[in-house]
Amino acid sequence: MNGAESLILTLIASNVEVCFANAGTSEIHFVLALDKIEGMRCVLGMAETVVTGCADGYARMAEKPAMALLHCGPGFANGIANVHNARRANIPMLNIVGDQASFHRPFDPPLAADTEGLARAVSHWVRTSGSAQQVSSDGAEAIQAARTPPGQIATLIVPADVAWSEGSIPAVPLPVVARPRVAPEVLRRVAEILHTGEPAMLLLNGHALGEAGLFAAHRIAHASGAMLRTPTQVPRMARGRGRVPVERVPYVVDKALSALSGLKHIILVGAKPPMGFFAYHGKPSLMMPQDCAITVLARPEQDAVAALQELADEIGAPGAVPVREAGLTPRIASGRFDSEAFGMTLAALLPENAIVTDDSVTSGRSFFPATFNAAPHDWIQSTGGAIGHGFPCATGAAVACPDRKVVCLQADGAGMYSLQALWTQAREKLDVVNVVFANRVYKILYGELRSTGAEPGCASDSLFDLGRPDLDWVGLAKSMGVEAVSVETLEGFADTFRAACGRRGPFLIEFRIF
Ligand SMILES: Cc1ncc(C[n+]2csc(CCOP(=O)(O)OP(=O)(O)O)c2C)c(N)n1
């Protein structure tokens, strides 16, 4: 068999079941291998940022990598923003990048690029496979690297002659590395801090945001009085009625400083210290009191859930602590769009066990507290700040979880980066309700500009206003095979969303909020 075939067989044996792809000539032998070998679902993304965003959303929900098949350096480069988002969320990602045949590369053909250099910038593990004999074991190592906690980006570059050469055999899958445990002395040290009674906060991230981790953290908070928070954006969080409601550290520096004022200790549980997204003149980078100490309970790759459970036992927290309702009561609101009112309306209508992908930028600022009491669901955000994550992430999540309704909350400017994902949703008949917040501006950037004390001028209006011509989201969606409706009020949204949730398949609601 050839290198491409042995690699595909190795991936299938390693439980990689889906290939999100945008292939070219250098990947033709992979496509031929996929034609010949059963066991891999192939999904086309009509832009590489869709392919990598789908692979990210899939892995967040399936908790294992898909294969992202990309074309040469430029194809990989097109997908980098969403590889970056996956890297920032510690998501397992496996990129297979086809490239120039090794004997052809010295002629410097048009698509030759520093593919390794591009890959290295965003990957934890990079290799260019040297031969057909080697490529399957390279693949097994790449999967193992991707699945190494907390989740890594592995990029395997395969020259075309490595893919087409004969004499290869599949490799044996490699074991998945377990999360290392937190040392008992670290648990004791954190327990001592909590026993002092000084104001403390547990900052939770990664797999600590699953139901078990949140519940253990809740026990600790109950017994010690410590506050619980997540970072400003969450990679995936179990939320809704019966789950522990935990607020995020606010995005705006002054609001974060006020929310965390008075703290003497921040205990990191798979999280980084609370830094601002950006620096602002005269404001601190770390959004916490100057005399607050930082202690690490669990690094991102460690078993934070076990650490939280052991810490709860160590401080004598009761095993069963009722979860109190927090946040707002779900209800269908009426009138024009308002972030909080929309959140309450969504909370009233969100189907049980839904997956929410949130790339809603300024429109979504109040969604979190407003949806604590929705039906149980998972909430996914981009933690890398590269916008254009929502549509593809929702698409990949829907491939991973065909029995769950996916709700994609998408700002319009960010949505334009990767709207081709709608076509993939239609092609694959995925069960996604997309909600586009059409304010027809880059609102956040107007806000950043005004916060300097300036008023927008001609240049800022040219750069931050999305009108002239106006985007027609209903037309865009329909042209890609997705049914769509435009609404202007919360009651209109509620009716349309309810109907969209009552049917299967992709749907788009343009919420006009200009
Ligand atoms: C890949 C990438 N490019 C550019 C930016 C800079 N940026 C941040 S927010 C934003 C505009 C967001 O506008 P929109 O999605 O319409 O949301 P709104 O601010 O209107 O709520 C831009 C261009 C970014 N964060 N990521």
The ligand as an ORCA input file, in Angstrom:
! r2SCAN-3c Opt
* xyz 1 1
  C      -8.875     37.405     13.240
  C      -9.229     38.735     13.814
  N      -9.213     39.822     13.015
  C      -9.534     41.024     13.511
  C      -9.846     41.159     14.836
  C     -10.126     42.547     15.404
  N     -11.525     42.664     15.760
  C     -11.941     42.423     17.013
  S     -13.555     42.620     17.185
  C     -13.731     43.067     15.550
  C     -15.043     43.443     14.987
  C     -16.195     42.765     15.610
  O     -17.365     43.204     14.997
  P     -18.651     42.320     15.015
  O     -18.275     40.901     14.823
  O     -19.618     42.873     14.050
  O     -19.164     42.456     16.503
  P     -19.635     43.784     17.278
  O     -18.412     44.453     17.778
  O     -20.392     44.625     16.316
  O     -20.476     43.272     18.388
  C     -12.524     43.028     14.904
  C     -12.349     43.336     13.456
  C      -9.847     39.996     15.637
  N     -10.136     40.019     16.936
  N      -9.561     38.796     15.094
*
